[in-house]
Amino acid sequence: MKRYKNLSGNSGVLGYETGNAYIVVKFSGGDRTYTYSYEGAGMRHVEKMKQLAAAGKGLSTYISKYVKDKYD
């Protein structure tokens, strides 16, 4: 799992891992990971989350706004 850069300094995301059709996200405050897939969250959302994860900014906010409960 890659460490999330957290350029804003206040993200709840600690790390992430990507695959062809999914992103796995680990949040602070727990050991659980959340998998967001094309099937569950939709291709558009997963691809946007991958971009935000690589950029190191905006991922936690995006998840809260658009895909909070759409994990597998």
N, C-alpha and C positions, 0 to 999 in steps of 0.2 A: 504494500500500500504506500502511495506517495504522500508525503507530508504536504498539507495545504499551506500555501504561502501566507495567507491571511494579511494581505497588504493594508487592509483597513484597520487592523489591530483589534477588532472586536467581534470576530466571527465565532460561531459555535462549531464550525467544521474543523476537525483535526486532520483528517486525511481522506484520500479517495483512491479509487482504482477504476479503470475504464476497460471496457471490452467493446466489441463491434456494436452490440445492441443494448448496452447497459452502462450504468455507472453505480459503483458502490460507494457510499459515503459513511464516514465515521464521525460522530459528533462528540464534543466534550461532555464529560459527566456520565459516561457509560462505556461498556465494552461492546455493545451491540452495533452492528452495521446495518445499513439500509440499502437495499438494491432497488434502483429505479430502472425499469426496462422499457423498451419500445412497447411491449405489450401492456404494461401497467400504467406508465406515465405518458407514453406516446413518443414517437421518434423526434418530433420538434423539440419537446422539452428535454429529452435526454441529450440531444446534440447541443442544445444551449447550455445545459449543465456541464457538459464536457468542456466547452469553451470557457466558461466562467471558472471552472476548477483549474484549468491550465493557466489562466490569467492570474489566479490567486485573489480574486476580489468579486464579491457579489453572489456567491453560491448560496450561502445561508439565507439571504434575503429572497432570492429567487425560489428556493425550495419552500419557504414559508408562504409566499404569495401564490404559487402556481401548482405545486405538486406535493404538498405536505403529507397527505395521506395516500398517495398513489404509489407507494413502494410495494414490492412483491412480498 
